[in-house]
Amino acid sequence: MFLLSPINKKANITHERGSNVVYLCMEFSELIKLRQSVRKYTDQSVEREKITACLEAARLAPSANNSQPWKFIVVDDPELKNRVADCTASLGMNKFTYQAPVIVVVVLEKENLFSSLGGKVKDKIFCHYDVGLAVGQFCLQAAELGLGTCIIGWFHEKKIRKLLNISKNRRIPLIISLGYSEASVREKNRKPIDEISSWNAYKN
Ligand SMILES: Cc1cc2nc3c(=O)[nH]c(=O)nc-3n(C[C@H](O)[C@H](O)[C@H](O)COP(=O)(O)O)c2cc1C
């Protein structure tokens, strides 16, 4: 179930012709308020078309030198998904992954030569930023489709690698839980804008 809140009442609901994909078609400023970490899911399964739309949003993300250093493994087989959930839930964290019908495992692929050389010269690891942007776009697209996500960084990487046959030389920076949200939309808890920004000079 998708809970309408004062924030998303304004959304227009449109159907993609000939498919199950329903876009809420809202202002971007509304969408970014609607996207939140969802830790409570219904047991409704997620249509593959909608997951594909989220993958498409991630695919279109910018990356340093257009390197696109990512792969997304969609785990929607219930038994396998619960085995991935086993790898995320520890010390009281991330139990909601058992509830989420889908888990997407993000694999960091090799950057292209220009991106890695540029990163070495500038002492930056561009591919990490790239993955963050792609994951962000995935989650925003999910929100527009009425889906909830949670970006997860706390998991047993080695066990997931083994479970999904991911080679040892690949890192798993993040995973994403995905499903229909059972949580209502919260106000954002964020630092004030003048604490995080300044004009024309750095401000302490
Ligand atoms: C890189 C990253 C790792 C995160 N890891 C986890 C996690 O392991 N478990 C979890 O419940 N939330 C995790 N989160 C979600 C954050 O806690 C959440 O984004 C933040 O508190 C802001 O709340 P909001 O997403 O609802 O706006 C992660 C978010 C990011 C960006």
The ligand as an SDF file (V2000), in Angstrom:
LIG
                    3D

 31 33  0  0  0  0  0  0  0  0999 V2000
   25.4940    5.1430    2.3540 C   0  0  0  0  0  0  0  0  0  0  0  0
   24.2560    4.8960    3.2030 C   0  0  0  0  0  0  0  0  0  0  0  0
   24.2130    3.7900    4.0340 C   0  0  0  0  0  0  0  0  0  0  0  0
   23.0680    3.5380    4.8030 C   0  0  0  0  0  0  0  0  0  0  0  0
   22.9950    2.3860    5.5500 N   0  0  0  0  0  0  0  0  0  0  0  0
   21.8590    2.1080    6.2290 C   0  0  0  0  0  0  0  0  0  0  0  0
   21.7100    0.8650    6.9060 C   0  0  0  0  0  0  0  0  0  0  0  0
   22.5670   -0.0180    6.8800 O   0  0  0  0  0  0  0  0  0  0  0  0
   20.5410    0.6490    7.5790 N   0  0  0  0  0  0  0  0  0  0  0  0
   19.5320    1.5640    7.6050 C   0  0  0  0  0  0  0  0  0  0  0  0
   18.4970    1.2890    8.2290 O   0  0  0  0  0  0  0  0  0  0  0  0
   19.6440    2.7520    6.9600 N   0  0  0  0  0  0  0  0  0  0  0  0
   20.7600    3.0380    6.2700 C   0  0  0  0  0  0  0  0  0  0  0  0
   20.8640    4.2210    5.5630 N   0  0  0  0  0  0  0  0  0  0  0  0
   19.7480    5.1790    5.5610 C   0  0  0  0  0  0  0  0  0  0  0  0
   20.0580    6.4460    6.3700 C   0  0  0  0  0  0  0  0  0  0  0  0
   19.9990    6.1390    7.7350 O   0  0  0  0  0  0  0  0  0  0  0  0
   19.0430    7.5220    5.9790 C   0  0  0  0  0  0  0  0  0  0  0  0
   19.1900    7.8370    4.6210 O   0  0  0  0  0  0  0  0  0  0  0  0
   19.2090    8.8240    6.7750 C   0  0  0  0  0  0  0  0  0  0  0  0
   18.9730    8.6040    8.1400 O   0  0  0  0  0  0  0  0  0  0  0  0
   18.2460    9.9070    6.2880 C   0  0  0  0  0  0  0  0  0  0  0  0
   16.8960    9.4850    6.3800 O   0  0  0  0  0  0  0  0  0  0  0  0
   15.9410    9.3830    5.1160 P   0  0  0  0  0  0  0  0  0  0  0  0
   16.6140    8.4640    4.1050 O   0  0  0  0  0  0  0  0  0  0  0  0
   14.6640    8.7730    5.6480 O   0  0  0  0  0  0  0  0  0  0  0  0
   15.7320   10.7490    4.5570 O   0  0  0  0  0  0  0  0  0  0  0  0
   21.9830    4.4650    4.7770 C   0  0  0  0  0  0  0  0  0  0  0  0
   22.0420    5.5740    3.9310 C   0  0  0  0  0  0  0  0  0  0  0  0
   23.1450    5.7800    3.1370 C   0  0  0  0  0  0  0  0  0  0  0  0
   23.1540    6.9720    2.1910 C   0  0  0  0  0  0  0  0  0  0  0  0
  1  2  1  0
  2  3  1  0
  2 30  2  0
  3  4  2  0
  4  5  1  0
  4 28  1  0
  5  6  2  0
  6  7  1  0
  6 13  1  0
  7  8  2  0
  7  9  1  0
  9 10  1  0
 10 11  2  0
 10 12  1  0
 12 13  2  0
 13 14  1  0
 14 15  1  0
 14 28  1  0
 15 16  1  0
 16 17  1  0
 16 18  1  0
 18 19  1  0
 18 20  1  0
 20 21  1  0
 20 22  1  0
 22 23  1  0
 23 24  1  0
 24 25  2  0
 24 26  1  0
 24 27  1  0
 28 29  2  0
 29 30  1  0
 30 31  1  0
M  END
$$$$
